[in-house]
């Protein structure tokens, strides 16, 4: 077989996942990436299609579950194959409610998931599952197949695996013609429309906090805690040295400066859910720009004979990385995945 070359534009979790999968399939791959950290560096790393789902997002749920299955697969075909097991920081999510209105929202989600054929395990004794929760928090549900990964360790691990497979690095490009390869994949997040005008991808800001465990503090939770707090959402994601707290979400152009209101709300909500976090060290505050689309679905597919796109993953970049890598490889090899119809409309309309 003649050598096939691929240029991947973007070095976040999506670009690296695509590059690695293509290299495993025998492609000669070059990744055009910046030295500046992108949205993959400012992420919670939750793989949570159940606990993030909401009525009306049926297609995103199906896509997320298909990708989660690739994360959970054992042995050949697992997205974690070839990566250190330490990148996984939690196995299971517990979704809880602080007040009655929040509990009603959780009931709505649980009933919707059951109607989709994916029931979750409800509980009225959430503190028996997670004793660190605040007194008074009782209602919730468990999503036992969900995972969390250390986003930064995962990006580093994917880059390392790419290097072992012979993937080469190159600077970012300003034009598609600057990427010399048989095929090109646009996977550079919010900058994708600069290479292909008209792609329906826009930046949405989100702040994330890192709290570090200190000697004498209560231990780090063993599962992801996702909570509704008086109508707001907050998540607590375990790391080996602490907890990631996130995330706000609002439109503010390309501004990545954390603001007092967002940080205050995250801290207040996190401590309302798990008061022991008030004794942790405040280690970091950062804001990233999620690449969002109007319908919340990623834009994955072929744009022309040479060019493909893998973008618009919003808050689900890590979750959807395995499926996206397989979908792009399927397009490259002329064998689209069965779920590709879920995300093809935005591409076909270009």
C-alpha positions in Angstrom: 0.0 0.0 0.0 1.3 3.5 -0.9 2.2 5.7 2.0 -0.7 8.0 3.0 0.0 11.3 4.8 -2.2 13.2 7.1 -1.9 16.7 8.6 -3.9 17.3 11.8 -4.3 20.9 12.7 -4.7 21.2 16.5 -2.9 19.6 19.4 -5.6 19.3 22.0 -7.3 16.0 23.0 -9.3 15.8 19.8 -6.3 16.5 17.4 -4.1 14.1 19.4 -6.7 11.3 19.4 -7.2 11.6 15.7 -3.4 11.7 15.1 -2.8 8.6 17.2 -5.6 6.6 15.6 -4.4 7.4 12.1 -0.8 6.5 13.0 -2.0 3.2 14.4 -3.7 2.6 11.0 -0.4 3.2 9.1 -0.8 6.8 8.1 2.2 9.1 8.2 1.0 11.9 10.5 2.1 15.4 11.3 0.3 17.5 14.0 0.4 21.3 13.6 0.1 22.6 17.2 0.7 25.7 19.3 2.9 25.9 22.4 0.0 27.8 24.1 -2.3 25.6 26.3 -5.8 25.4 24.9 -9.2 24.3 26.2 -8.0 20.7 26.8 -5.7 22.1 29.4 -8.6 23.8 31.3 -11.1 21.0 31.6 -12.6 18.8 34.3 -12.0 15.6 32.3 -15.5 14.1 33.1 -16.7 11.3 30.8 -20.3 11.7 31.8 -23.1 11.3 29.2 -25.7 10.2 31.8 -25.1 12.9 34.4 -24.7 15.7 31.9 -27.8 14.7 29.8 -31.0 16.7 29.6 -34.3 16.1 27.8 -33.9 17.3 24.1 -30.3 16.1 23.9 -31.1 12.6 22.8 -28.7 12.6 19.9 -25.8 13.8 22.1 -26.6 11.1 24.7 -26.4 8.4 22.0 -23.1 9.7 20.8 -21.7 10.1 24.3 -22.7 6.6 25.3 -21.1 5.1 22.1 -17.9 6.9 23.0 -18.0 6.0 26.7 -18.2 2.4 25.6 -14.8 2.8 23.8 -13.3 4.3 27.0 -14.6 1.3 29.1 -13.7 -1.4 26.6 -11.0 -3.8 27.9 -8.0 -4.7 25.8 -7.8 -4.2 22.1 -10.1 -1.4 20.9 -10.0 0.4 24.3 -9.1 4.1 24.0 -6.9 3.6 27.0 -4.8 0.9 25.4 -1.2 2.1 25.4 -1.8 4.8 28.0 -1.0 4.7 31.7 -3.8 3.6 33.9 -3.1 6.5 36.2 -4.8 9.0 33.8 -8.2 7.6 35.2 -9.0 9.4 38.4 -12.5 8.2 39.1 -14.9 5.4 38.2 -18.5 6.4 38.8 -20.5 9.6 39.1 -22.9 10.6 41.9 -25.3 13.3 40.9 -27.0 15.1 43.8 -29.5 17.8 44.6 -29.3 20.5 47.3 -32.9 21.7 47.4 -36.4 20.4 46.4 -36.3 22.2 43.0 -32.9 20.7 42.3 -34.3 17.2 43.3 -37.2 17.7 40.9 -34.6 18.4 38.1 -32.8 15.2 38.9 -36.0 13.3 38.8 -36.7 14.8 35.3 -33.3 13.6 34.1 -33.7 10.2 35.6 -37.1 9.6 34.0 -35.7 10.9 30.7 -32.8 8.5 30.8 -35.0 5.6 31.7 -37.3 6.5 28.7 -34.2 6.4 26.5 -33.4 2.9 27.8 -30.5 4.0 30.0 -31.9 3.9 33.6 -29.7 5.2 36.4 -29.8 4.1 40.1 -31.7 6.7 42.2 -31.1 7.2 45.9 -32.5 9.1 48.8 -29.4 8.3 50.9 -26.7 10.1 49.0 -24.5 10.6 52.2 -24.4 6.9 52.7 -22.7 6.6 49.3 -20.5 9.7 49.8 -20.1 10.7 53.5 -18.3 13.9 52.7 -21.5 15.5 51.3 -23.2 18.2 53.3 -25.9 17.2 55.8 -29.3 17.6 54.2 -28.2 16.3 50.8 -30.2 13.1 50.3 -31.5 12.9 46.7 -29.4 11.8 43.8 -28.5 9.0 41.3 -25.5 7.0 40.5 -24.0 6.6 37.0 -21.7 3.6 37.6 -20.1 3.4 34.1 -19.0 7.0 33.9 -15.3 7.9 34.4 -13.1 10.9 35.0 -9.6 11.4 33.7 -6.8 13.8 34.5 -7.1 16.1 31.5 -3.5 17.3 31.5 -2.0 13.8 32.1 -4.2 12.5 29.3 -3.0 15.2 26.8 0.6 14.4 27.8 0.0 10.7 27.5 -1.6 11.0 24.1 1.3 13.2 22.9 3.8 10.6 24.2 2.0 7.8 22.5 1.9 9.8 19.2 5.7 10.3 19.4 6.3 6.6 19.9 4.2 5.9 16.8 6.3 8.3 14.8 3.9 11.3 14.7 5.8 14.5 13.9 5.1 18.0 15.3 4.9 21.2 13.3 3.9 24.8 14.0 0.3 26.1 13.5 -0.8 27.0 10.0 -2.7 30.1 8.8 -4.0 28.5 5.6 -5.0 24.9 4.7 -2.6 25.1 1.8 0.3 25.4 4.3 -0.4 21.8 5.5 1.4 19.5 3.1 -0.4 16.1 3.2 -2.8 13.9 1.3 -5.5 14.7 3.8 -6.0 17.4 6.4 -8.1 17.3 9.6 -9.2 20.7 11.1 -9.2 20.1 14.9 -8.1 23.4 16.3 -11.2 24.2 18.5 -12.5 27.7 18.4 -10.0 28.6 15.6 -11.5 26.1 13.1 -13.7 28.8 11.3 -10.5 30.8 10.5 -9.4 27.9 8.3 -12.9 27.0 6.9 -15.2 30.0 7.1 -18.8 29.2 7.9 -18.2 26.4 10.4 -20.8 26.9 13.1 -18.3 27.0 16.0 -18.0 29.7 18.6 -16.1 30.2 21.9 -18.0 29.8 25.2 -16.1 30.7 28.3 -15.8 28.5 31.4 -13.9 28.9 34.6 -12.3 26.0 36.4 -10.7 25.8 39.9 -8.2 23.4 41.3 -8.2 22.7 45.0 -5.3 20.8 46.5 -5.5 18.4 49.4 -3.5 19.4 52.5 -2.4 17.3 55.4 -5.1 17.0 58.0 -7.9 17.6 55.6 -10.7 15.2 54.8 -9.7 12.9 51.9 -10.3 13.4 48.2 -13.7 11.9 47.0 -13.4 8.6 45.1 -16.0 9.5 42.5 -17.2 12.5 40.5 -19.7 14.5 42.4 -22.0 16.5 40.2 -24.6 18.7 41.9 -27.4 21.0 41.3 -27.3 23.9 43.7 -30.3 26.2 43.7 -30.6 25.8 39.9 -26.8 26.1 39.2 -24.6 23.2 38.3 -21.2 22.4 39.8 -19.0 19.4 39.5 -16.2 18.1 41.8 -13.7 15.9 39.9 -11.1 13.9 41.8 -7.4 14.2 41.1 -4.6 12.4 42.8 -3.7 15.6 44.7 -7.1 17.2 45.1 -10.3 18.2 43.3 -11.1 20.1 40.1 -14.2 22.4 40.5 -16.2 23.6 37.5 -17.6 25.0 35.6 -19.2 28.3 34.7 -20.5 28.8 31.1 -21.2 32.0 29.4 -20.6 33.9 26.1 -17.8 36.5 26.4 -16.0 36.4 23.1 -12.3 35.3 23.5 -11.9 36.7 27.0 -10.1 34.1 29.2 -9.7 36.2 32.4 -11.4 34.6 35.4 -13.9 36.9 37.0 -14.8 37.3 40.7 -18.5 36.4 40.3 -17.8 33.1 38.6 -15.1 32.1 41.0 -17.2 33.0 44.0 -20.2 31.0 42.8 -18.0 28.0 42.1 -16.4 28.1 45.6 -19.7 28.7 47.3 -21.5 25.9 45.5 -18.6 23.5 45.9 -18.5 24.1 49.7 -22.3 23.9 49.9 -22.1 20.4 48.4 -18.9 19.2 50.3 -18.0 21.6 53.2 -14.6 19.9 53.8 -13.3 21.5 50.6 -13.1 24.8 52.6 -9.9 23.5 54.2 -8.2 22.6 50.9 -5.5 24.8 49.4 -6.8 27.1 46.6 -4.2 26.1 44.0 -5.3 27.5 40.6 -8.0 29.4 38.8 -8.2 29.4 35.0 -10.7 30.0 32.2 -10.9 28.2 28.9 -12.9 28.6 25.7 -15.1 25.7 24.8 -15.8 25.3 21.0 -19.6 25.2 20.9 -22.1 24.7 18.1 -25.8 25.9 17.9 -27.2 22.4 18.5 -24.6 21.2 20.9 -23.4 18.4 18.6 -19.8 18.3 17.3 -19.0 18.9 13.7 -17.3 15.8 12.5 -17.0 14.8 8.8 -15.7 15.5 5.4 -15.6 19.1 4.0 -14.1 18.3 0.6 -12.0 15.6 -1.1 -9.0 16.5 1.0 -10.3 18.3 4.1 -12.1 16.9 7.1 -13.2 18.6 10.4 -13.3 17.4 14.0 -14.6 20.3 16.0 -17.3 21.9 18.1 -17.2 19.3 20.9 -18.1 21.9 23.5 -18.0 20.5 27.1 -17.6 16.9 25.8 -14.1 16.9 24.1 -12.6 14.3 26.4 -15.7 12.1 26.3 -16.1 12.2 22.5 -12.4 11.9 21.7 -12.5 8.1 21.0 -15.6 8.2 18.9 -14.3 11.2 16.9 -11.0 9.5 16.2 -12.8 6.4 14.9 -15.2 8.6 12.9 -12.4 10.5 11.2 -10.5 7.3 10.4 -13.8 5.8 9.0 -14.1 8.9 6.7 -10.5 8.6 5.6 -10.9 4.9 4.8 -14.4 5.3 3.2 -16.2 3.4 6.0 -18.2 5.9 8.1 -19.4 4.9 11.6 -23.0 4.0 12.1 -23.5 7.0 14.4 -22.0 9.4 11.8 -25.5 10.5 10.8 -25.9 12.1 14.2 -23.4 14.8 13.4 -23.3 15.0 9.7 -25.9 17.7 9.0 -23.7 20.6 10.1 -21.0 19.5 7.8 -23.2 18.8 4.8 -24.7 22.2 5.1 -21.4 24.0 4.5 
